[in-house]
């Protein structure tokens, strides 16, 4: 099975975490999303944020409620595609912004529960 992404850096901050993640351009998910014009599926971006949140809190988490998931721009898979995730954690509430370079890709606000 091909790996969708790999974490290049991860740093806990006083308010949450910051991470840099490389998305693999050769993953089979792009064969169906969309053939000839691949786009990183939004659900895959949300999953990356969930997995990073689990790493930050030290246990598996599932999003209980997604209050906001605003996709501001499209991610086109390419060699070396990197995103930055900046998140604030307060209790079981997450606020995250995903960027490619300086361009905002996703604004996410969610609550989680232990998985």
N, C-alpha and C positions, 0 to 999 in steps of 0.2 A: 504494500500500500504506500502510495506517495504521501509525503508530508505536505500539508497545506501551508504551514508557516514555521518560522523559527524565531525565537526571541534573541535579539542581538544585545539588548541591555534591559535591565530591570532595576529600578531604584525605589525603595520605600522613601516617602517623604513624611513630614510631620502631619500632612493633611490626607495623604493617600499614597499614590505611586505614579511613576512615569516609566514608560517602557518604549523601546523601539523594536519593531517586529518586521521581519522580511517575509513578504508573501511570495510563494513560489509560482512562477508564471507557467510551469509545466504541469500543474495539478489537473487531474481529469474533470474536476467540477466545471471547468471552463468549456468542456466539450458540449455541455447542455445549457450553458448560461453565458453567452449565446453563441451557437456555431457561426464562425466567420467574424463575429464581432464580440469577443469575450468581455465580460464585465465581472468584477468581484461581487458575488452575491452579498446583499446586505446582511443576511442571516449569518454569513461566515464572519463578517466584521463584528457583529454583535457577539458571536461565539468567542472570538479572540479576546474581546473585552471581558467576557465572563471568566475565561480561563486565567487571565491576568489578575482578576479580582480574587479568584480562588488562591492564586499564588500569594497575593498580598495578605489575605486573612489566615492562610495556613490550613484551609480545608476546602473540599469541593463545595461549590455553591450553584444554585439554580436561581435564575431571575424569577421572582414571585410576581412582581408587577413592573411593567415597563410604562412609565408615565410619559416619557418622551423618547422618540427615536426619529430624529430629524436627519435625513440623509441630504446633505447640502450639495455634494458633488459626487461624481461617479469615479470609481477606481477602475482603471483599465490595467489588466495584468501585463507586466513587462519584466524583463530581466532586471533584477535588483530593486524591485518595487518595495519600498519601505514606508511604514506608517509609524507615527508616534501616537501613543495613547497617554493622555494626562487625566488622572482621575482623583476625585476627592471622595473620601469615605467618611460617613458619619453614621455610627451605629450600623444598621443594615441597609443604608441608603448609599447609592453610588451616583455621582455626576461625572460624566466622562466626555472628553472631546478627543476625536480621532482626526489626525491631520496627515496629509502627505505634503512634505515640505511645510510651507506656511498656509496651505489651502485646507480649510476645514472640510472634512469628509462626513463626519457624523457627530451629532450632539445626542447624548444618551443620558437619561435619568431613570433609575430603576431601584427597586428594592430586591433583596435576595433572601433566600433561606438556605440553611445548610443542606447539602446534597447527599 
